[in-house]
Amino acid sequence: MKTIIITTEFIKLQDLLKFANLVESGGMAKECVQGGEVMVNGEICTMRGKKIRPGDVVVFDGQELTVAYAD
């Protein structure tokens, strides 16, 4: 599982996919999320603006991500 460090309260799902370099563009992130290819906490999520906070687990294209606050 890869941990992404954030300095804000949350990160939007589509931004997380871009930040983690799992997609090449925001448009690609939008298509993947709305196409049902992304799971958040074990459930398919089609909301690209879903707020991802520490403790949430995102699975996309065989990759598992979580986020954590910067110390």
C-alpha positions in Angstrom: 0.0 0.0 0.0 1.3 3.4 -1.0 0.8 6.3 1.4 0.3 9.8 0.0 1.1 12.7 2.3 -1.3 15.6 2.2 -1.1 19.0 3.9 -4.8 19.8 3.7 -7.8 18.4 5.5 -8.7 16.2 2.5 -7.9 15.5 -1.2 -10.5 14.9 -3.9 -10.4 11.5 -5.4 -9.6 12.6 -8.9 -6.8 14.8 -7.6 -5.4 11.9 -5.6 -5.2 9.7 -8.7 -3.3 12.5 -10.5 -1.0 13.2 -7.6 -0.1 9.6 -7.2 0.7 9.4 -11.0 -1.9 6.7 -11.6 -3.4 8.7 -14.4 -2.0 11.1 -16.9 -4.6 13.9 -16.7 -7.6 15.1 -14.9 -9.8 14.0 -17.8 -8.5 10.5 -17.6 -9.1 10.5 -13.8 -12.7 11.7 -14.4 -13.3 8.9 -16.9 -11.9 6.2 -14.6 -13.9 7.3 -11.6 -17.1 7.8 -13.4 -16.6 4.5 -15.2 -16.6 2.7 -11.9 -12.9 1.6 -12.0 -12.1 3.0 -8.5 -12.9 1.6 -5.1 -12.9 3.6 -1.9 -13.0 1.7 1.3 -14.1 -1.5 -0.4 -17.0 0.1 -2.5 -17.0 1.3 -6.1 -17.0 5.1 -6.1 -18.2 7.2 -9.1 -17.9 10.6 -7.4 -14.7 12.2 -8.6 -15.0 14.9 -6.0 -15.2 12.4 -3.1 -13.2 13.7 -0.2 -10.4 11.3 0.7 -9.1 11.6 4.3 -6.5 9.7 6.3 -7.7 6.2 7.0 -9.5 5.9 3.6 -8.2 3.2 1.2 -8.4 3.8 -2.5 -7.9 0.9 -5.0 -7.3 1.6 -8.7 -5.6 -0.5 -11.4 -4.2 -2.9 -8.9 -2.7 -0.2 -6.7 -3.8 0.5 -3.1 -3.4 4.0 -1.8 -4.1 5.7 1.5 -3.4 9.3 2.7 -1.8 10.7 5.8 -1.3 14.1 7.1 2.2 15.6 7.0 3.8 15.8 10.5 
